[in-house]
Amino acid sequence: MPKISFRGESADLFFRIMALSADIDKLNDRLVARDAHNERYGTSATDPVIVDLENKWDELLNERNKLVSRLNKELL
């Protein structure tokens, strides 16, 4: 597999994307745990905690997708 090297703004974008991906993974873990809690105790599917976590997840995913688009343009 060829080695890929990023420099300047491309490197910055790549590391920001990786950081956002890690944050998204953490939110996924919290969502799964909260969903399991709601299932176990029969609490509402419209749990405000779930709604808040989903909103944060959407924001991070949108931000990451914008950065991926920018990185793609940088590399082309």
Contacts in CASP RR format, 6 or more apart in sequence:
PFRMAT RR
TARGET T0000
AUTHOR 0000-0000-0000
METHOD contacts of the structure
MODEL  1
MPKISFRGESADLFFRIMALSADIDKLNDRLVARDAHNERYGTSATDPVI
VDLENKWDELLNERNKLVSRLNKELL
6 13 0 8 1.000
6 14 0 8 1.000
9 74 0 8 1.000
10 71 0 8 1.000
10 74 0 8 1.000
10 75 0 8 1.000
13 67 0 8 1.000
13 70 0 8 1.000
13 71 0 8 1.000
13 74 0 8 1.000
14 71 0 8 1.000
16 67 0 8 1.000
17 64 0 8 1.000
17 67 0 8 1.000
17 68 0 8 1.000
17 71 0 8 1.000
20 60 0 8 1.000
20 63 0 8 1.000
20 64 0 8 1.000
20 67 0 8 1.000
21 64 0 8 1.000
23 60 0 8 1.000
24 57 0 8 1.000
24 60 0 8 1.000
24 61 0 8 1.000
24 64 0 8 1.000
27 53 0 8 1.000
27 56 0 8 1.000
27 57 0 8 1.000
27 60 0 8 1.000
28 57 0 8 1.000
30 53 0 8 1.000
31 50 0 8 1.000
31 53 0 8 1.000
31 54 0 8 1.000
31 57 0 8 1.000
34 47 0 8 1.000
34 49 0 8 1.000
34 50 0 8 1.000
34 53 0 8 1.000
35 50 0 8 1.000
37 43 0 8 1.000
38 44 0 8 1.000
38 45 0 8 1.000
38 47 0 8 1.000
38 50 0 8 1.000
END
